[in-house]
Amino acid sequence: MASIDDDKKAAAVAAVAEVRDGMLVGLGTGSTAAFAIQALGERVAEGLQIRAVVTSEASGKLARELGIEILDFATIAQVDLTIDGADEIDSRCFAIKGAGGAMLREKIVAAASARMVVIADGSKRVDRIGAAKLPVEVLPFAIAYVMRVLTDLGAAPTVRDNYRTDQGNLVVDCHFATLEDPRATAATLAAIPGILGHGLFLDEVNAAYIATNGVVTRLERMGASD
Ligand SMILES: O=C(CO)[C@H](O)[C@H](O)COP(=O)(O)O
């Protein structure tokens, strides 16, 4: 029986097989993304010619150690393929991300990407997203106000202890009693001044590789979802 790490690695290797010579690749954050960076590093060592942008300092450090050329994302307008993990993914290719706190950069890199694939072990596959905590990145200046608004919305917000994002901001983990209309929730969060980003990925994910007991399943987005 495959371990969770075996499954993370299997999903990562399947996604990395999509990478071709000449691509600019977006590298996600987290333990599953680290398996993808590792697999990509092995292909680079074998001669694959790619360059990459990263969604966190941690992923950048790992990628550089593996000999992957990293570009400054501030100079990049378009990425070919981004590979990233998720905390939950459903059949609509809706995802919740951000347990690792990198969702703001991850969302930006995903938005800039022609294609984004999520990689995950089977525990992340759900019927409908909503059980996982939904993180939001908050400007420290706005934290008291944002906490009041999120509490009024019934989001049961908690500030992540002793944590700052790579941009120096706070993360507030939310949990809504239901996430029946994720688009409405995303719009509500995006409209709150002081919230810089949130972990709902509703339009970014094109496909997912999900591994359960060593078997990798590919989920492909079928046009527009709601
Ligand atoms: O969104 C993320 C980081 O912001 C991660 O991709 C997500 O939390 C999954 O992490 P892991 O692969 O370690 O379970």
The ligand as an SDF file (V2000), in Angstrom:
LIG
                    3D

 14 13  0  0  0  0  0  0  0  0999 V2000
   -1.7020   26.1570   -1.0290 O   0  0  0  0  0  0  0  0  0  0  0  0
   -0.6580   25.7460   -0.5910 C   0  0  0  0  0  0  0  0  0  0  0  0
    0.3510   26.6220    0.0250 C   0  0  0  0  0  0  0  0  0  0  0  0
   -0.1190   27.9360    0.1200 O   0  0  0  0  0  0  0  0  0  0  0  0
   -0.3120   24.3050   -0.7030 C   0  0  0  0  0  0  0  0  0  0  0  0
   -0.1740   23.9900   -2.0520 O   0  0  0  0  0  0  0  0  0  0  0  0
   -1.4030   23.5000   -0.0630 C   0  0  0  0  0  0  0  0  0  0  0  0
   -1.5350   23.9230    1.2910 O   0  0  0  0  0  0  0  0  0  0  0  0
   -1.0770   22.0090   -0.1000 C   0  0  0  0  0  0  0  0  0  0  0  0
    0.0590   21.7550    0.6580 O   0  0  0  0  0  0  0  0  0  0  0  0
    0.6140   20.2850    0.8520 P   0  0  0  0  0  0  0  0  0  0  0  0
    0.9920   19.7880   -0.5040 O   0  0  0  0  0  0  0  0  0  0  0  0
    1.7840   20.4360    1.7800 O   0  0  0  0  0  0  0  0  0  0  0  0
   -0.4960   19.4700    1.4660 O   0  0  0  0  0  0  0  0  0  0  0  0
  1  2  2  0
  2  3  1  0
  2  5  1  0
  3  4  1  0
  5  6  1  0
  5  7  1  0
  7  8  1  0
  7  9  1  0
  9 10  1  0
 10 11  1  0
 11 12  2  0
 11 13  1  0
 11 14  1  0
M  END
$$$$
